[in-house]
Amino acid sequence: MGKVGSSSVYLSLKKQYRGLVLHSHALPAEEGGNPMVDMLYKYTIKKRRPIKVISLTREPIGRNISAFFQNFEREVNVLVKSNSLSVGELKKIFLEKFAHHSVLEWFDTNIRDKLGIDVYAKSLNPLGYNTYSTVNCELLVLKMETCDKIMQQVISTFVDLPNFQLRKYNVGEDKDYSELYTRFKEEVSLPPEYIDSLCQSNYFNYFYDEQTYSRLRKRWLEP
């Protein structure tokens, strides 16, 4: 899933793990994506050879806003640096054009349908992660909100890399759009029906609790 911290996990592993490490937001790779992902998908998943998959997730509202600004020029058709749109105008574009519910379906279309694993079939570990396995595939699912120390320990154990260090990469606040992104988050208020459509979903109810729902509702109803 995009904008969930996957680049940090990928780049940290790539620098420290001796085996092949690849990164993709879809299986097989999205159009124009890394052809190596397609090759690996055919070689391992299609032919039932061993593979380990790490998949992160994130509360859907923050994730959607982050993804909107990551793909700002595609979504808005305006260069970030030449942008003069107000927060209200950006909010209108965000609500009308962004694919908001793709996050809710991601585990079904990419994990269940491609790996044969239903992540919702067993209860989530209170620490914010679960592991799953099939004949050839081991899967680790991690909430982005899991504390860095636990996340690092869990990944270290999963890939058998005792000295693994998780480092931060691809952070929105460091991008060209960081000022606009920050201003949008500080000033925008979102419709209650939009918040509820995401937070009353099977996806949200599996990964997050009522307290998180209340916090997000308050956060995004009041700029």
SULMO-V686179 format. One record per backbone hydrogen bond with DSSP energy under -1.0 kcal/mol. NH is the residue of the N-H (numbers start at 1). CO is the residue of the C=O. Records with the same first field share a line. If there is no record, write none. Layout:
NH->CO  CO
This chain:
9->5
10->6
11->7
12->8
13->9
14->10
15->11
17->13
33->30
37->34
39->35
40->36
41->37
42->38
43->39
44->40
46->41
49->44
51->136
53->138
55->140
57->142
63->59
64->60
65->61
66->62
67->63
68->64
69->65
70->66
71->67
72->69
75->71
76->72
77->73
83->80
90->86
91->87
92->88
93->89
94->90
95->91
96->92
97->93
98->94
100->98
102->99
109->105
110->106
112->107
113->108
115->111
116->112
117->111
121->118
128->125
130->141
132->139
134->137
138->51
139->132
140->53
141->130
142->55
143->128
144->57
146->143
151->147
152->148
153->149
154->150
155->151
156->152
157->153
158->154
159->155
161->156
164->161
174->171
175->172
178->175
181->177
182->178
183->179
184->180
185->181
186->182
187->183
188->184
190->220
195->191
196->192
197->193
198->194
199->195
200->196
205->201
206->202
207->203
208->204
213->209
214->210
215->211
216->212
217->213
218->214
219->215
220->216
221->217
222->218
